[in-house]
Each structure stands twice: as C-alpha cells, then as structure tokens.
Amino acid sequence: MAEHELKQIISQLEKPHNLHQAPKLLSKAKLGLLHLHALVPSANTSPQHILLATSVLEHGALLSIRLKDTEAFTRYYQQLQPFYSLPHERWHRAGKPKNQSKVTGLYLLLLLSVGDYAGFHTVLEGLEMSSGKEHIEKDELIQYPVRLEQALMEGSYDKVWGETKGERVPSEEFAVFSEVLINTIRSEIASCSERAYPSLQISNAKNLLFLDSEGAVIQFAQARGWVAKDGRIYFPQQEAEMLAAGKDVMSSSNTVIENTLGYARKLETIV
Amino acid sequence: MADKMDVDAVNGEKEEEKVGPAPDLTAERIITNNFNLINQAVDSFDARFTLRALRSIATIRKAADFPEALAFGIRTAFPKPQNNARRVLEEMLPESVRSGGAQQNGGGEVNGAAVKEQDVVEIAEVWVYLGLLVQVSDAKYWVYLFDNQEYQRGADFSSNFVDKIRSFNRRTMDPIGAKAYFYYALFHENLTPLPPSKQSPVIDIRPVLMAALRSAVIRKDDETQAAVTVLLLRNYISTADITQADLLIAQTQFPASAANNQVCRYLYYLGRIRAIQLAYTEAHANLESATRKSPTAGPAVGFYQQATKLLIVVELLMGDIPERSTFRQPSLEAALHPYFKLVQAVRVGDLQAFLKCVHTYEQQFRSDGTYTLILRLRQNVIKTGVRMLSLSYSRISLRDICTRLHISSEESAEYITAKAIRDGVIEATLDHTHGHLITTPAKDAYSTTEPSEAFHARIEALLGMRDECVMAMRYPMNKHRQEIAEAAKARERERELAKEIIEGDADADDGDEGGFEGM
C-alpha cells in the first residue's frame, strides 16, 4: 500500500462521523503500515513513515476511547511507546507528534479510574525522567490527571467533582472518563461516610453523594445495605466492629502461648 | 564482618575500607605481592586470597605512580614483549608509560623469574587481574581528564574484556570477573547521552549483562550473579524502566551466599522499586536491612547516607515520623539537613512550610532521586495535620479545621476528615448538622494485644538476625578433617596412656616411671 493511500485513510479517520467504520479503516491502515515496515520503528525507518505510523496509532487510540474500548486503547498506547521514546533527531522536519500528551494523559486517567495507583506513579516517573518537570507542569493535558490524583488521595472529593464537571475538562475524550470517576468517588464517599457518621439525614446524604434526588439516595442506600428510617440513614457497620474488638484479648491468649513457647525453644539453642 | 568492607557507594564514589598491606609499600610491590596471593588462591581454591588482592585496589589507585607501577607489573607477569595478552593490556596505558618503562624490561626480578616458570593456566588469573587494574587506571584518568574519549576507550576495552572473561569459565576467577563487570557498567554510564535519556548506551549493555547473568547462574557463580543482578537493576532504575526491573526481580533469585556489600545494594534497589510502586511497608523493610548492613563510617559512608535518605522518605510516606536521633549521627548530619527540615514540616502538618521546603531544596531532592516520592507526601502532611487536631481537640468545628490546615472549603474539609477516619488515621465521628468533628477518647493501649505484637515482631527480628550471624560464620575448608585427625590421634594417645597405666598397675611396684611417661 502506498503512502498516499495511508494519508487518505488518515484524513477519513479525522472526519467526525465515521465512528463505526473506524475499526475497519484502522485495520486497513495497520496493514498498510506493515507493508511499509513502519509498525515498529527501527533504525532505518524514514521520518515520514514514522509520522504516518504515529498518526495512525494515535487516531486509533483516540477512537477506541470514544468507542469505550479500554483494551484496544491500552494496546494502541503500548504500540505508541517505542515511537515516543525516539530521540528528536528522528522526527526532524516532521515535527513532534501532536497528540502525545493527550494520549499519555488519557492513559493516566484510565489507570486512575481503575484504581491502579502503582501503575499511575510508575508512568509518571517515566515521564518526569524523559521530558523533565517544566514540560510536564505546563502541559495541561497531563496536569489534569495529576491534579485529580492529588485530590483523590487527599480525599477532597468536591474538587474531583468540580474538575469532572463541564468546563474544566481539557477535551471531550476526557469527559468519557468522568462518569467512571464519579462512580468511583461516590463509592469512596459512601465507605467514608459509613465510618464517619453515626447517622445522616437524607437531604444531607443527597448533597454529599452528589446524587440528584432523594429517591436515588434511598436506592443507593439499599444497594449498599444501609437502613433508611424516617428521613435518616443509619449505618450498620459500627456495631460489628465493636464486637470484633472485644474478642481481641481473649482469643489472642493462644497466640501469646505459642509465641512464648517459641521464644523458650530458641533461647535454649542460644544458651 | 569488619574486614569485608568493599562497598562502593551508589552515586559513584568508589572507595574502600580495609585491613590491608602497610602503606609504605610501593604500588609495584603491592601488585607483585598480589600475584603471589592470586597464585595461592588458585592453588588452594580458596577465594579469600583473591579477595585480599582485590581489596588493595584502593591503595594502588591513590598511588601517584600507578600507571608506571602497572606497566611494571605487566612486564613482570609477561616478560616476553611479543606476548599477545601483554600487548592488549599495554595498549590501554598512556604513551609516556609505555616508552618510559623500556629500561625496566631487562631487570629480571625474582618474582618475574618465578612467574615465568608457572603454567600458562595460572597466568590467566593474573592477566585478568591486570586487566582489572587497567580498567581502574582508565577510570582514574577520567577524574582529571574528563574527556569523552577516555570513557569511550574505557568502554570499548571493557566490552572486549568482559567477553574474554565470559569465555574463561574458571571458578577462581569469579571475584575478579565480578569486579570487571562493575567497571564495565560504570564506563558505559558515563558515556553521553547520559541516562535517563532513552538513547543512553546503558540500554545497549543490557543484553550483555543478561547473558552474563545466565552464564553465572549456569556455572553456579554466586559472586558474578549477585554483581550482575545489582548492575542490571541499577541500569533499569536509571532509565526509569521500573516494570522491567520488577520483572527481573520476579524472575531471578538473588543468591543467598553473596557478599554483604552486594546484598546491601540489592536491598537498596529493591526498596527503591517498591517505594515507587507504593508498596511502602515492603520498601521500608528492605531499606532498613540495607542501612543496618551497610558500613557506617569511613570512606564508604556515601551509600549509608543515600540509603538513609530513602528510608526517611519512605517512613514519612507510611505516616511515621523518623526519630530525631537518626539525624544526629555525625556522618549523616550534613547530608540529611534538607530532610530534617522536611520532616519538621510534615510532623507539624503545616502545608505551607512543606511546600516552601520542597521548593528550596528541589535540586537536592532531584539529584537524590527522591523528588517524585516527596511530592506524594502532600496528603501525608494533611493527614498529620488532621491527626494533630484530633489529638488536641475533643470537638472542633469544620470551619476551624479549614483555617488551620489551609484547606479551601468546608466541604473539602468534611470529605478529607471522613477519608481520614475511614483510613484509620484518627478515631472520631462527624456531626454533619452542626459541622463538628468529635474525637472518641483514646482506648487504653495496654488492654489490647498491641504491645505483645510489637514485642513479638522485635523478638523475631533479633532471633532472625542471630540465626543469620551463626550461619554466616565461616570455617576454613577441610579444617574439620584435620580436627578429626587430631581428635583420633588424641584418642590413640589416651588409649596408650590407659594401657600403660593398667600395665603399670599390673606389675605393681615395678617402676612408677611407666605411668608418667605420657605426661
């Protein structure tokens, strides 16, 4: 497949309506790349090929986000990694890939929404090492997931709520994650509230949980196993914990005896 | 353990502490003495002689006439100038030394003659040892030449050198080979572009190191296996390929009988990787062992400093405050000063002070490689702040919490405290209608099992350490056979004594001297 056919496919991909035909177009494009030996960058791939390959893969990544296909997105991201780690000389006239920060930011957000904080930090370390802090700080697309992660770790969920609402989101692809994130923080807030409040009024719960109506609150409460009585929600977990704590000292006498016997045995070998 | 201090600090300082030869021996004598040591090592198949020879590298390096001494050593070992091995070594030395040493060629020292008679087989070790010294000499040149070309030459020589070593497959050469790999990696680390760039040549040496690891495991060469594993980990961490490093650790086993300094390094790198992956408890355990086993005084103190810095940051991330006595140690005081300030800010829970401290010492933290970890401390500062408040107040309004901790809104404060309660940082309840945080009074700790669990952990650790020490005690090989022989002889003597006593008694007054003979 010649280069200009690839370019045709890319321009088709960029048009917004072709969402459903996109996977087919993408497979054709990938075949073309294979013919050009450009799917994996090697020492002698020319800059134009590299640019073509990167744009095809980036479009693939963004489209799979729109289609909510996280597996495909992860695959495209992994395929893009060797391209991103090429030095600047290989790109020369062609310029840097435009969507690199976007794809990276989206990947970070994906890791956050599934709760893989270890992976999140590992990728972030790699980024800091390769592009330096100043780059990262100015890059809004990467700062967005970083800010979100900070807010999540701190526990200021209203900040997270604010960030995922409307204007603060850098681009539409990020908005796809907003739903997932909101669900995550809702369950987090719910588990925090269980421990922190003895009981809660339903109207307050509505505000806390960012839910729209009292009916939704009652549904949510029932789903989590809380008891809703005359306008208040009661959290049942606390009593169970008190019982558990009470058993502590008695049942542990076994452990104490075992430990002491172990000490005696070891000491005999020393003395 | 005091005389096995061959630790090289993580940030490239290469110095040793040793109980070595007297300082007034010239470098030449030391090198020729080492030939004898190495030959002894080969004869008795005992690694301790080679280790002693390796330990003297530090003194030799500092000698001013090191290149000349090295040239002399090469000539003594290989008297024939046409010898190929000798030529390879001499190429690496600077011009002046090569020509200047011509007149020494004739002098047939006793050592030289003795070495000439040896087998070609034994000279292999000597050749490898000399090659190591040449690497070191090249390394020394970079200190004041700082010329890229020297690194390149050194790197090329080292690549060929380690290839030859791999082909040798001799057990007596293992410690020297391990050291050679170390210098090989060190040369490549200094070639431009420097890591952490992805184009750095360190990435190219990974296949070589992997192959070396494979051969080491097949040949059951513990020293090289340990050294190469550590080098690979260092390689991966320098380019931030943490997942690859993690996979390496998962797939390989670190030999349990490795030298103490390699174990220290391995634990340090392991702790670093775990800290990045947010497994703080594991990282803490690893780093604590690393600091315990590392030398705390003398020239190798740099490693101890680095390990302690990382340990402090991990402790902060776990929510514990490191003890003040750690900062008071004389070898650590100056190096740990920025971390001291950091700990102070985190302890009080003051977010502004924390941010200011991070900003002031940013460069230092970056060069220590702890900057990204410290950024994660932000939520710890807030948690500590919340904890301080809950300890001092039985009831505090959310608005006051906002002002104290510099949090933007009351809602945030509410969520933050709720999360803190769920994470077990504080024991309290929230009163939503009045907007208060009510702390439950602390339970008596001694009524729970906490003290006994803490004791148990401590005792287990100490007993474990004692077991390790006992297992680490070394006895010279075959000595026990000698002991058995001696014991058998002693028993024989006793039996004869007893017989004579009995005979002496049988012919009663017949001369008491018979019974006294054995004494």
Interface residues (C-beta under 8 A of the other chain):
Chain A: S85 P87 Y117 A118 H121 T122 L124 E125 G126 E128 M129 S130 Q150 M153 E154 G155 S156 Y157 D158 K159 E188 I189 S191 C192 S193 E194 R195 A196 Y197 P198 L200 Q201 N204 L208 A245 D248 V249 S252 T255 V256 N259 Y263 K266 I270
Chain B: P196 S197 K198 Q199 T239 A240 D241 I242 T243 I276 Q277 L278 A279 T372 R376 R378 Q379 I382 I407 S408 S409 E411 S412 E414 Y415 I416 T417 A418 K419 A420 I421 R422 A428 T429 L430 H432 T433 S447 T448 T449 S452 H456 I459 L463 R466
